[in-house]
């Protein structure tokens, strides 16, 4: 009997926060991992931890860089293709967040480059490495659908990512495409969004992970999901 190949997931922005929490959960379930982050030191720390549980390929770099995306695609090919791609890497923009009338357009372009263009570019880069039944999960935010003053840059970029995901799913019915709002989390980015405030009441990223695992492993229809709502539904 031939040994079944482990499932492989590519998780961007996996050196901390939600990306690392998800990578830990996938490693515990036997998935092989390809992970990236801009901070090479933090990524190596994550790799060393995860490597105790599974096969891990860590590639430091920025998802906005074409050469880096090519390296990720090469790693996916080497591991036998991808069963999941999780576009988690993103940037907040200025902290504190400026209102749109004062938002520097060059900075807004950088936010869109990371939060909208790079996820699509990575999907394009690895499209030939997606195994049958592969899942694509784009991490979004409630700021994509709520009109929070001061969140015009980040929120509109996530709204664009949601519609991009929606159309990608319509154009590629053979793919399982999800876009999910993980909810408020106690992460470094969330702290940057609220400089000087105490965010210790926010849930840890680990509380949003079970719903992401469900999207990657269960037969759920493609579409938009709120992570906490999906967890509560499953508990019910």
C-alpha positions as MATLAB code, in Angstrom:
seq = 'XXXXXXXXXXXXXXXXXXXXXXXXXXXXXXXXXXXXXXXXXXXXXXXXXXXXXXXXXXXXXXXXXXXXXXXXXXXXXXXXXXXXXXXXXXXXXXXXXXXXXXXXXXXXXXXXXXXXXXXXXXXXXXXXXXXXXXXXXXXXXXXXXXXXXXXXXXXXXXXXXXXXXXXXXXXXXXXXXXXXXXXXXXXXXXXXXXXXXXXXXXXXXXXXXXXXXXXXXXXXXXXXXXXXXXXXXXXX';
ca = [
       0.000    0.000    0.000;
       1.406    3.394   -0.961;
       1.805    5.895    1.844;
      -0.556    8.847    1.582;
       1.178   12.160    0.967;
       0.716   14.681    3.802;
      -1.442   17.647    2.942;
       0.512   20.855    2.340;
      -0.525   24.400    3.214;
       1.120   27.687    2.295;
       0.498   30.273    5.026;
       1.706   33.825    4.502;
       2.527   36.096    7.417;
       3.126   33.064    9.628;
       5.776   34.366   12.027;
       3.260   35.622   14.602;
      -0.405   36.309   15.289;
      -3.117   34.463   13.403;
      -0.717   33.045   10.813;
       1.450   31.360   13.433;
      -1.558   30.151   15.425;
      -2.993   28.543   12.298;
       0.377   27.036   11.334;
       0.643   25.472   14.804;
      -2.796   23.911   14.468;
      -2.068   22.562   10.987;
       1.275   21.152   12.156;
      -0.461   19.350   15.007;
      -2.767   17.709   12.457;
       0.115   16.501   10.292;
       0.067   19.069    7.502;
       3.331   19.973    5.811;
       3.874   23.712    5.771;
       5.343   26.435    3.616;
       5.477   29.673    5.579;
       6.734   33.176    4.958;
       7.116   36.524    6.707;
       9.066   39.717    6.235;
      10.933   39.365    9.543;
      13.526   36.646    8.876;
      14.426   36.249   12.543;
      10.842   35.820   13.717;
      10.175   33.432   10.836;
      13.155   31.265   11.791;
      11.891   31.104   15.371;
       8.504   29.961   14.089;
      10.102   27.437   11.732;
      12.201   25.907   14.509;
       9.105   25.460   16.674;
       6.911   24.039   13.924;
       9.664   21.727   12.662;
       9.327   19.739   15.883;
       5.917   18.583   14.643;
       6.021   18.553   10.840;
       7.951   19.316    7.657;
       8.364   23.071    7.299;
       9.797   25.224    4.533;
      10.313   28.817    5.665;
      11.025   31.492    3.064;
      11.549   35.031    4.362;
      10.375   37.818    2.116;
       7.606   40.205    1.160;
       4.555   38.924   -0.720;
       4.588   42.069   -2.841;
       7.898   40.930   -4.358;
       7.590   38.853   -7.532;
      10.818   36.942   -6.920;
       9.631   35.978   -3.447;
       6.306   34.745   -4.806;
       8.199   32.694   -7.377;
      10.217   31.114   -4.572;
       7.005   30.193   -2.772;
       5.614   28.644   -5.965;
       8.827   26.669   -6.457;
       8.560   25.345   -2.906;
       4.952   24.338   -3.563;
       6.002   22.419   -6.678;
       8.832   20.706   -4.782;
       6.486   19.515   -2.024;
       4.029   18.011   -4.510;
       1.536   20.843   -4.771;
      -0.721   22.728   -2.400;
      -3.856   21.578   -0.655;
      -4.395   24.998    0.900;
      -3.266   28.571    0.379;
      -3.964   30.998    3.196;
      -3.398   34.638    2.262;
      -2.915   36.018    5.752;
      -0.120   38.579    5.280;
      -1.333   42.178    5.298;
      -0.425   45.639    6.521;
      -2.449   48.167    8.485;
      -1.043   51.358    7.045;
      -0.301   54.428    9.187;
      -0.844   54.296   12.940;
      -2.913   56.070   14.053;
      -5.102   55.669   10.997;
      -5.659   58.933    9.064;
      -9.056   59.898    7.720;
      -9.457   59.554    3.968;
      -9.307   63.295    3.239;
      -5.800   63.291    4.733;
      -4.672   59.820    3.636;
      -1.375   59.921    1.667;
      -2.176   58.270   -1.650;
       1.289   56.762   -1.989;
       0.767   55.017    1.353;
      -2.716   53.901    0.332;
      -1.202   52.375   -2.809;
       1.229   50.409   -0.624;
      -1.657   49.116    1.507;
      -3.520   47.974   -1.608;
      -0.333   46.448   -3.028;
       0.045   44.222    0.041;
      -3.592   43.553    0.925;
      -5.157   43.209   -2.541;
      -2.672   42.817   -5.369;
      -0.234   40.497   -3.594;
      -2.837   37.848   -2.623;
      -4.071   37.678   -6.222;
      -0.513   37.649   -7.553;
       0.342   34.740   -5.251;
      -2.743   32.825   -6.343;
      -1.676   33.372   -9.945;
       1.870   32.241   -9.119;
       0.756   28.941   -7.539;
      -2.316   28.192   -9.654;
      -0.576   25.300  -11.423;
       0.444   23.840   -8.045;
      -3.068   23.658   -6.583;
      -4.034   20.044   -6.040;
      -7.589   18.832   -6.730;
      -9.830   20.030   -3.929;
      -7.369   22.708   -2.812;
      -8.748   25.505   -0.654;
      -7.919   29.205   -0.950;
      -8.580   31.255    2.181;
      -8.203   35.034    2.065;
      -8.120   36.628    5.512;
     -10.249   39.767    5.618;
     -11.883   41.910    8.309;
     -15.149   43.349    9.542;
     -13.650   46.683    8.440;
     -14.366   45.461    4.901;
     -18.118   45.752    5.478;
     -18.461   48.281    8.339;
     -17.877   52.029    7.946;
     -15.421   52.668   10.767;
     -14.145   56.242   10.727;
     -10.390   56.265   10.313;
     -10.289   52.818    8.709;
     -10.771   53.895    5.100;
      -7.399   52.657    3.891;
      -7.258   49.232    5.508;
     -11.016   48.688    5.359;
     -11.364   49.520    1.690;
      -8.401   47.290    0.845;
     -10.082   44.386    2.621;
     -13.361   45.186    0.865;
     -11.505   44.962   -2.434;
     -10.000   41.628   -1.360;
     -13.470   40.320   -0.522;
     -14.908   41.226   -3.920;
     -11.811   39.880   -5.632;
     -12.375   36.599   -3.763;
     -16.060   36.606   -4.684;
     -15.326   36.993   -8.387;
     -12.442   34.510   -8.264;
     -14.880   31.946   -6.879;
     -17.438   32.717   -9.603;
     -14.831   32.401  -12.346;
     -13.334   29.186  -10.950;
     -16.108   26.942   -9.645;
     -13.666   24.039   -9.466;
     -11.795   25.864   -6.682;
     -13.009   26.204   -3.101;
     -12.495   29.890   -2.311;
     -13.192   31.362    1.121;
     -12.840   34.854    2.534;
     -13.117   35.059    6.279;
     -13.237   37.708    8.993;
     -11.334   36.351   12.011;
     -12.738   39.033   14.336;
     -10.865   41.315   16.722;
      -7.727   39.647   18.021;
      -4.985   40.397   20.500;
      -2.241   40.834   17.910;
       0.518   43.315   17.182;
      -1.407   44.727   14.208;
      -4.505   45.259   16.319;
      -2.406   47.044   18.912;
      -0.990   49.265   16.174;
      -4.548   50.134   15.169;
      -5.247   51.335   18.722;
      -1.963   52.892   19.864;
      -1.744   53.403   23.593;
      -4.965   51.482   24.321;
      -5.291   48.317   26.379;
      -6.433   45.515   24.068;
      -5.993   42.711   26.591;
      -9.748   42.058   26.453;
      -9.504   40.968   22.809;
      -9.446   37.205   22.172;
      -6.186   35.541   21.255;
      -5.812   34.504   17.590;
      -6.096   30.854   18.626;
      -9.821   31.371   19.195;
     -10.345   32.020   15.471;
      -8.286   29.043   14.306;
     -10.880   26.229   14.665;
     -13.122   27.840   12.051;
     -10.195   28.141    9.641;
      -9.421   24.470   10.140;
     -13.059   23.714    9.322;
     -12.793   25.664    6.070;
      -9.687   23.690    5.143;
     -10.972   20.245    6.059;
     -14.778   20.163    5.906;
     -17.105   20.234    2.922;
     -18.280   23.809    3.393;
     -19.415   25.851    0.386;
     -17.146   28.632   -0.770;
     -17.978   32.147    0.349;
     -17.620   34.628    3.205;
     -17.445   33.424    6.797;
     -17.128   35.123   10.160;
     -14.773   32.945   12.166;
     -16.371   33.379   15.570;
     -19.875   32.825   14.183;
     -18.739   29.616   12.505;
     -17.191   28.373   15.750;
     -20.434   29.056   17.625;
     -22.462   27.314   14.914;
     -20.301   24.216   15.195;
     -20.625   24.244   18.983;
     -24.390   24.424   18.597;
];
